[in-house]
Amino acid sequence: MSTALVPLAQGCEELEAVTIIDLLRRAGITVVTAGLEKGPVTASRGVVLLPETTLDIVMDRNFDLLVLPGGISGTQQLEADWRILELLRRQNEQGRYIAAICAAPRVLASAGLLNYRKATAYPGILEGITNANGIRLIKNAAVVRDGTLITSRGPGTAIEFTLVLIELLAGRNTRDEVEAALQGRFIN
């Protein structure tokens, strides 16, 4: 069974975090939510999320996918946390999937993972650093995949983003089943 780590930082975008966690679990993927510190996380719109564990406890574990929800404040905290940058670099070195949505692709850029790669992000988040780092910003795409890196634009693309992640980890049939159930359709 595939595994995914979703780090949760204060001020993260709750719509993205909850969509990612929920849909991955619907697909049968084991999801671990980890706070940067112990205790509840208050997301960008005041929704309180309860991570299952802390980042320190899962630092030495390997995951098939590391996925970062966005939100400006949450992204700033992720970007400033050496543990996140270390996890991202290790995940990249091991050739495992890394995904980020909304403002969170900026964390990937800070870790040096977007250099000379394709990506998308919330409008304006990667402006100013794309040319210096050779990032090929695809502004109009909902989801962009470049090898093991997957990026997406924002809350409105969270479902499509997560369906792409499901397909990568669990296959097209599982993606189709999850998507059909979301729309009240069932595949025979």
C-alpha positions in Angstrom: 0.0 0.0 0.0 1.3 3.5 -0.9 2.0 6.0 1.8 1.8 9.8 1.8 3.0 12.5 4.3 1.0 15.7 4.6 2.8 18.2 6.8 0.4 20.8 8.4 1.7 24.2 9.3 -0.2 27.0 11.1 -2.0 29.0 8.4 -2.2 26.3 5.8 -5.0 26.4 3.3 -7.6 24.1 4.8 -9.5 23.4 1.6 -6.4 22.0 0.1 -5.2 20.1 3.1 -8.5 18.4 3.8 -9.1 17.6 0.1 -5.7 16.0 -0.2 -6.1 13.9 2.9 -9.6 12.9 2.2 -9.2 11.9 -1.4 -6.0 10.0 -0.9 -7.6 8.0 1.9 -10.6 7.3 -0.3 -8.1 5.8 -2.7 -6.8 3.4 0.0 -3.5 5.3 0.4 -2.1 5.5 3.9 -1.9 9.2 4.8 0.1 10.5 7.8 -0.6 14.1 8.8 2.2 15.7 10.8 2.3 19.1 12.5 5.4 21.1 12.6 4.9 21.1 16.3 2.7 19.3 18.7 -1.0 20.3 19.0 -3.8 21.6 16.8 -3.1 23.6 13.6 -5.3 26.6 12.9 -5.6 26.9 9.1 -6.0 30.1 7.1 -9.7 30.5 7.6 -9.8 29.4 11.2 -10.6 25.7 10.7 -8.7 23.7 13.4 -6.9 20.6 12.1 -5.6 17.9 14.4 -2.4 16.3 13.0 -1.9 12.7 13.9 1.7 13.1 14.8 4.6 15.6 14.7 7.2 16.0 12.0 10.0 15.0 14.4 8.4 11.6 14.9 8.2 10.8 11.2 11.5 12.4 10.0 13.2 9.1 9.5 10.4 7.4 7.7 10.1 7.0 3.9 6.9 7.9 2.1 5.9 7.3 -1.5 4.6 10.9 -1.6 5.3 14.1 0.2 2.6 16.6 -0.5 2.5 20.2 0.7 -0.8 22.2 1.1 -0.5 25.9 0.4 -1.7 29.0 2.1 0.6 32.0 2.4 1.3 31.8 6.2 1.5 28.0 6.1 3.9 28.1 3.2 6.1 30.6 4.9 6.4 28.3 7.9 7.1 25.2 5.7 9.8 27.2 3.8 11.5 28.3 7.1 11.6 24.8 8.6 14.9 23.0 7.9 13.2 19.6 8.5 10.8 20.2 5.6 13.7 21.2 3.3 15.6 18.1 4.4 12.6 15.8 3.8 12.1 17.3 0.4 15.7 16.9 -0.7 15.8 13.3 0.6 12.5 12.5 -1.2 14.0 13.9 -4.4 17.3 12.0 -4.0 15.3 8.8 -3.6 13.2 9.5 -6.7 10.0 9.6 -4.7 7.0 11.8 -5.5 6.8 15.4 -4.3 3.7 17.5 -4.7 2.8 21.1 -3.8 -0.2 23.2 -4.4 -1.0 27.0 -4.3 1.8 28.9 -2.6 3.7 25.7 -1.5 5.6 25.3 -4.8 7.7 28.2 -3.4 9.0 25.7 -0.8 10.1 23.4 -3.6 11.9 26.4 -5.2 13.6 27.2 -1.9 14.8 23.6 -1.6 16.3 23.9 -5.1 14.0 21.3 -6.6 12.3 23.4 -9.2 15.5 24.6 -10.9 15.2 24.1 -14.6 11.9 22.2 -14.1 8.2 22.9 -15.2 5.8 24.0 -12.5 2.7 25.9 -11.7 1.6 27.8 -8.6 -0.8 30.4 -7.3 -0.4 33.5 -9.4 2.5 35.7 -8.4 4.1 33.2 -5.9 7.0 32.2 -8.1 7.3 35.5 -9.9 10.8 37.0 -9.6 12.5 33.6 -8.9 11.6 31.8 -12.1 14.1 33.4 -14.4 17.0 33.3 -11.9 16.4 29.6 -11.2 15.4 28.5 -14.7 11.9 27.5 -13.6 9.5 27.1 -16.5 6.3 28.5 -15.1 3.2 27.1 -16.7 0.7 29.8 -15.7 -2.6 28.5 -17.2 -2.3 24.8 -16.1 -4.2 23.4 -13.2 -1.7 20.7 -12.6 1.9 20.3 -13.9 4.0 17.2 -13.6 7.7 17.2 -14.3 9.0 13.7 -13.5 8.4 13.1 -9.8 7.4 16.7 -9.1 3.7 17.7 -9.3 2.5 21.2 -8.7 -0.9 22.8 -8.8 -2.5 26.3 -8.7 -4.7 26.7 -5.7 -7.9 25.7 -3.8 -10.0 25.5 -7.0 -7.6 22.9 -8.4 -7.3 20.7 -5.3 -9.5 17.9 -6.5 -7.9 17.6 -9.9 -4.5 17.8 -8.3 -5.2 15.0 -5.8 -6.8 12.8 -8.6 -3.5 13.1 -10.4 -1.6 12.0 -7.3 -4.0 9.1 -6.8 -3.4 8.0 -10.4 0.4 8.1 -9.8 0.2 6.1 -6.6 -2.8 3.7 -7.2 -3.4 3.6 -10.9 -6.0 4.9 -13.4 -8.8 2.6 -12.2 -8.6 3.8 -8.6 -8.5 7.4 -9.8 -11.6 6.8 -12.0 -13.4 5.1 -9.1 -12.7 7.9 -6.6 -13.7 10.6 -9.2 -16.9 8.8 -10.2 -18.0 8.5 -6.5 -17.4 12.2 -6.0 -19.8 12.9 -8.8 -22.4 10.4 -7.8 -21.5 8.1 -10.7 -20.5 4.5 -10.2 -18.3 2.5 -12.5 -19.5 -1.0 -13.3 
